[in-house]
């Protein structure tokens, strides 16, 4: 495939001032000649939820003077979907009360919402999760989807004065949504396991419940769920308006098993996603038993920025980066190393080190015993890198 050579930061400026992402979505669709749809004859869908890595991750320093209402840090990053042997398996199905009992898995914990958002639909989630249902990103996806749908429905009624019976209808009888997740992506690994679960849930539930939210509206929902979710929505849609058939568990039966893109340059707080067209890399993931807390790692990043002369100096440069003559680069928080986001991922990995590519590695390694792991992996694989806020390392699988 050809590399996407557009000026990433120029697009960042353009899109960040836009009230929605329509221009980006239309641009993505222009690259894609075929849109595949979920087979509508099936009552159950089984999907592979793949992890992502951050080829590069540059983070904006937040201080008390930062002019932003967001609790999230702004970033500039290259995301890459890892199409390997590590993935969650998610299944989605709709049931009546009579059929539900035959579909529950006795080996998985059951999470039920006692007070349903929609009186005609019961939400049931099964999986090995380390949080309650209210904190689960899959349930949050379902909740925000229905909230957005109900708001849209109300606005349509007010604007058109249409009778309620003639509008979209989520449910005509009592039904249960059953989502089962076989979790394989570790929690606190920097691989976006929770985010990919959330993104797939948004896409699937929108289709299954006939909510009819547009891609713009799905991305608006994704933005509220976390900084990685928009990327997964974009990559799982692949320019269409429904899940790309490549991700179905048995995609050998699909007529299209090719992905136009699995990389993207991501800006803002994750809501600006610019597809980057390149060959998919063969990545070896090096997971460990450390679970990095994302919030604590970002807090440590801010602490280092506020106390370290080297970090402050780098951040001063970074604050001016959008006015730079070379607006296609990002300054690292280590020795002012520049990262060119127009380069393909393999080149970025070949010319930069773990310290230059990921601004969160030093904060994470100051909180968790990661350096000894990195040193051992470096000896065996010669050069390793760090994904997100950790704790997973990765290397090119030669």
Secondary structure, DSSP 8 states (H G I E B T S, - for coil): -----S-HHHHHHHHHTSSSSHHHHHHHHHH-S------TT-SEEEEEEE-EEEEEEEE----TT-----SS--EEEEEEE--SS-EEEEEEEEE-HHHHTTT--TTS-EEE-SS-SSTTEEEEEEE--SS-GGG-HHHHHHHHHHHHHHHHHHHHHHHH---GGGS--S-SS-EEEEEEEE--S-TTSSS-HHHHHHHHHHHHHHHHTT----HHHHHHHHHHH-TTHHHHHHHHHTTSSS--GGGBTTGGGSS----S-SEEEEEETTTEEEEE------EEEE--S----HHHHHHHHHHHHHH-HHHHHHHHHHHTGGGSSSTTEEE-SSTT-EEETTS-HHHHHHH--HHHHBTHHHHHHHHSS-HHHHHHHHHHHS--EE-TTSS-EEEE--
